[in-house]
Structures are given as structure tokens and as C-alpha cells.
Amino acid sequence: MQPVGRQYVVVRPLFSEDSFAEQHERINRNRKTLRHHLKDYFTCDTNRAKNAALSFFPIIGWMKNYNIKEWLLGDIVSGISTGLVAVLQGLAFSLLASLPPGYGLYTAFFPAIVYFFLGTSRHLSVGAFPILSLMVGAVVTRLVPDEGLSANITGFEGLSMEQQRVLVASSVTFVMGAFQLIMGLLQVGFIVMYLSDTLVSGFTTAAAVHILVSQLRFVLGLDFPGINGPLAIVYTLVEVFSRITNTNVADLVTSIVIMALVLIVKEINDRFKSKLPVPIPIEVIMTVIACGVSYAFNFEERFDVVVVGEMVNGYESPVAPNLEVIKESAVEAFPMAIVGFAVAFSVAKVYSVKHDYTIDGNQELIAFGVSNIFGASFRSFAASTALSRTAIQESTGGKTQIAGVLSALMVLIVIVAVGFLLEPLPRSVLGALVIVNLKGMLMQFRELPFLWKNDRSDFVTWVLTFLASLFLGLDLGLAVGLGAELFTVVCRTQFPRCSVLANITGTDIYRDRKDYTSIYEPDGVKIFKIPSPIFFANIDFFRDKLVQAVGFSPVRVLKKRNKALRKIRKMLQNGELEVSDGGLKVRHPSTDTSEEDDSSMEGLDQPTDFSGLPIQVNWNTELPANISVPPVNMHSLVLDFTAVSFLDISALKGLKMTLKEFIRIEVDVYIVSCDVYIMEKLHQCTFFDDEIKTSIFYPTLHDAMLHILEKHPDHGELEKDISRNNGMIQRDCITV
């Protein structure tokens, strides 16, 4: 190849796949079998053990490179800032889980400590996540409702309602962690790839609406039991509006003031984040003020405001998960495991790219699995990450998970020492803080106009996921969204946009003939592009589109020709036709008007047999005795396999049948740019025979077209054009 300005010149022979293989020897690589992969996986040596230890305990890798002078101060500031927010979010999100507020502090402590040793992200803030808290709350209120009897579960005897709920939450968290740990050990971290950004956006937006509605009863000071299950959001709104006259004015005013001030200060933080050394901790400030005002004016007794009340004092002894609760909640725990990991991994990936380090999806599954199992043993509920909390940990200078440990220590101080100071805090304040932190998720509605304009399939996925999650519940909504997403993928592969290509004048480039004006299509040649894998679900669609592109059905033409040959033979035998210099000539009209029976229709799709005939029938001329055969105005069909990444057995059989149908009506078929591994599969599956030969395969589309021009010189307009604009066509050689 010789560069000439902004042009290139290539001189090489014209190749088919056969001639290319003859001139260029291919390396014969021995691929590993499943047995070899299993042997390698279970083989252990010193290096493998060392790598396994470093992989399972990522702390070893980054701790030995820890830069105390440059990183420690940032981690300390970040840990304190994040810890204060973690305390408030732990208290607030525990309301979503239908648990006493103090247990949210356990979720902010135990999982963060375990993740410090096992996690691969240096910036993730591990703890309560509002969507997971809401999903845990749905299980809790189903098994231990606010009104009525609890589920008939052994282990509930002698426990108060709060203790029963804590047992349910810790048990479902244990199952969730077990699912994550098993998936991590099985190396299936790739599963998160099936949750597209569109699906996650629709799902989290619906979850945000659920959270918003669930907090209305705290913000308005209404007293009614939590509702879960399909249409729970509708029933909750009915309860809210039916009791709206009972609104506690003190709770409402407090919530409005808190939300307004927090939103204003958060906007200031966003607008001046480059000038502020650390974001203004407005949630902490407002919480301290609300606690002081509530205590000073005795909100609980004077205004009947529901406060946080008695906080947990220290740590409680570990508890084993309840097996009956596990049986009842396993179905809900699996989507919780997927959602918790998907959100955390997505956030971690953003910061790993920003700070140039790698994260391991499988190790993240193991880290969260162990974190949730360990935390569940100490009565915490499902942990993942909160976007706002992680943003604070990173933006305030956090460099490693030492900031995460310091934030956990801040939570520890609250649990064992100063938790009682939060007892006068109105629950409406926590509800207001939860609602304010939903702003980012609720603003995802702005994606809809963009999706509508640019990708209707993603728009449908977003809307279906949102509506299903909103009205059917988050677990069923996630399943519906995943089904909708996979359905759109199947539709895109099952019904791809096939096209007929043409040569762009003056180039060796071929594009869709509908998109360009300066094109040339040689007479008698069709170039058909398949833009997707070919498999059992789309092989019939491919065949139908190919028939539409060429303008005729090859099997119908073949049957018509064979039927015409039978009639010609019969008329020759009866003396009704004779052979003349001009071809076949009718001697006298046939008097046989009988129709062929079904048995005589057999074999019409077999290759045309001219044996026994004194003349070769030219199907493009007028046939005698009103014999009609559909015309075929093409001699070559080129199939562009550039985008075909695999063929299954069903598609292989369908492709072979289609090629034979064209070959039997004297249309030359060529396949170009076929993947070498597909070629290997075709050889293994005995695709080639006396009719379909390896010589029909060409490495590029231009190679095949030049071969066609040599074979059919009467159709040489393209040859002249290429010679004039690109160079020349030589025998067995390409110069472009």
C-alpha cells in the first residue's frame, strides 16, 4: 500500500477465499476445550494463590501504595462529611424499610467495614439505598402488617412487632447477600450488562415516585398503615387524600421549610462547587436545628408530632436468619440483589473511569454479598450505595476506602454515644430529607423527549418499565422491564434492516442504493446485505426479504421451469413440437388439456434436467405452445456477510436451501466478507456439496464484483467507470 496525498493505492491479486488460502497460510491454533478451562481454573500454584489473595482482598493492592502525605487529609475530611450524611440517610431510609430509625445506623456501619477489605471501588460509599430500603419495606409490611395478624412464622413468638420486622428485614437481607455471593463465586458479574441505562432509568424513576408517595404520610403527619403489592401506590394516594383533612400542620410546615432550604443550599453547592472547599452540609445543619427546636418547644406533646423516639443504644447480639422468612422472601430477594449490585457497579464504574483505576464486577458481587450477609447478622438491612452520598465522599477529597471506614466510625460514635440527641427529631424531617434527595432520580423524566426523537425502542422500554414498576411493584416491574428490553433486542435481530447495495461511483465502496444518487448497479447483479446474525428466528425473514430484493421467488421459477420441461418432453414425444434452426416450433396444437395430478408435481424443486432433449432451452426467449415461465433478469447474486457474526444449524439449513434454489435457476451466488469461524462451521457441518462450492466465497465485496465483471463482460459499464476513476482492472489483479 502506497499513500499518495489523501488517496491510497493498493495493487494485489483478485482473491477468492480459495485462492487467498492457497497464497496465505493460516496459523492452526489449538483452542482450549471445556476440560482444559476447568483444569486451568482448579489448578493451584504459588502465583495463582497470590493473585487469588490480591483479587479477594483488593485492600492489599491499594494500601501498599497509599500516599499518606497527599491522601490522608482528604480522606479524613471526606470521611467526616460522608459520615454525617450517612447517619441522616440511615435514619431516613429506615422509614422506607418500615423499621425503627436506629436500625438504619447499623446499615451504615457493618457493610461499610466489610466493603473496606473486599471492595474494588475506592470511592463508593456503602450503606442504605432508598430503592432497596423500599423493596425491603414491601417484604416487611407483607409479613408483618401495621394492622392485623403477622404471618404464621415460627420464630415470631414472644417478639414485639418491631422485633418481628427487624427479623424479617435481616433475613431477607441475608438471602440477598447470599444471592450476590453465589453470583460472584460463579463469575456472573456480566449479568448487570442486561440492565441497560434506559431500563435502570425507568425503574429508578418509578421507585422515586414510590418513595415520594410513601413519605407523604410522614410529611403530612397522617396515621395509616403502609400498603404494599400491586397498585399499592394508588391505594396509598387514596388513603392520603381521604385523610388530608387530618394533616398535622406542624409536620407540614416543618417539612416545607426543610425542603425549601435544603433545595436552595444544594443548588448553591452545585453552582459554586468549584469555589467551595467542601459542600455546605445543609442536611446536617437542618437536622441539628430541627432537633433543637423540637426539643425546646416540645413538639411531641404540644403539636402531636411523631418523633424518632428511643434510639438503639450500642450494638445488639448477632441473630440468625429465620428459615421460614427466607422461604417467603427468596423471590423478592433476587431482584433486590440484582438492583443493589447494578446501581453500585454503575456508580463505581463512573468514578473508576474518572480516577483511572479498574474495578472487578465479580469481586464487587462478592464484596456486597459478604457485606450484606455480615450486616444481616447484626440486624442491618439491605445495603448498596446512595448516589448523593458517594458524590459527597468523592467531591470532598476522598481518595480511598479509608474515607469509608472513617464515615463508619462517625456512625459508630452516634450509635454508642450521642444517638440520644436525635430522639426529639420529627420523623417528618426525615421524610422531607428523603424527598429532597429524590430530585436527581425524578429529573430523569427529562430523558423522554430525547428517547422519543432518537430511539423509539428505548422509549418504549423506559415507559413500560416505569409503568410496570409504578403499578405492579418494583420486583414485577423490573421483570417486565427486562422482558421488554429483551423483546426489543429480539425484534432488532429478528427483523433487521436488510438492504440492496450499489457501487458508489468512482470508488470501491458499496452502500445502500436508496441513500445515494451517484451510484452504479451492473445489469443482472444484486448485492444483498444482511446486517445481523442469522439464526432460527430470522432465517425465514431473511429469505422473504431476499425474494423481495430480487423480485422473484427462485423456487417458483424452478418449479415453473421443470413443469415446462415436462410439457416440452411430452409434446416432443407426441410429435406436437419439432426442432428447427430457430429453436422449438409447434407442428400442431396439443389437444391434451388434462391437469397434472399431485403425484406428478413431485420433484419440481430439483435441478433442471435437460437430458433427452435435442436442444438447450433458452428461458429468456419466448417459449412455444403458450408455455409461460417467470423471467429471471439477473445472473449474479452477492450476499454481504460483513455483519453476520454467527449461524446456527437451523439458519445453516435454510441458507443452504436458499442458495441451491438460486443456483438451480442458473443464478451465480457469491458470499463475501464471511467470518473465518463461520467458514469453519460450514465445513464442519458439511455445508458444501456438488452444487455449493467453496469457490463462491470471496474476502471482499469488490473482489466478487470484479470477478463477476470478468465473467460477464457484456455487462461492463461498471468496469469502464472504475477504469476511468480508480485505475484499471487487470486479469487476476486489482489496482484501486
Disulfide bonds with the S-S distance in Angstrom:
none
